[in-house]
Amino acid sequence: MKIEGKITTGLGKAAYFLSQEFYANEFEKNLGFVPFPGTLNIVVSGDYLDEINEVKNSCQNLIKPDEGFGAVKYIEAILNDEIKGAIVFPAKTTHDENYLEFIAQDKLRDTLNLKDDDVVSLEF
């Protein structure tokens, strides 16, 4: 599945969670990289919601949390046909359904010179 969306500024909470050792270790073990402590936030059209929810609900990739933290589902994805990473679906989130969080090894806003409202593609 390949979709497009627009970059948006997040709430800044992902940096804290992704810097937790148990999340970083699990992502490294399962995806082959330690994610940059932050997510690239992408808003997609509501037209994709049924497919995204189907992927999220059937996803078997799960990081079980340490005490006080939430579980995270994830699915491997490729950003702009070049950056390997994953879309994360935190169990505890305040984002709308059409708001996706992409993780990768690098700070993608800097690496790809991205800014709010830039259009990107995700394939998963």
Buried (B, 14 or more C-beta within 10 A) or exposed (E): EEBEBBBBEBEEBBEEBBBBEEBBEBBEEBBEBBBBBBBBBBBBEEEBEEEBEEBBEEEEBBBEBEEEBEEBBBBBBBBBEEBEBBBBBBEEBEBEEBBBBBBBBBEBBEEBEBEEEBEBBBEB
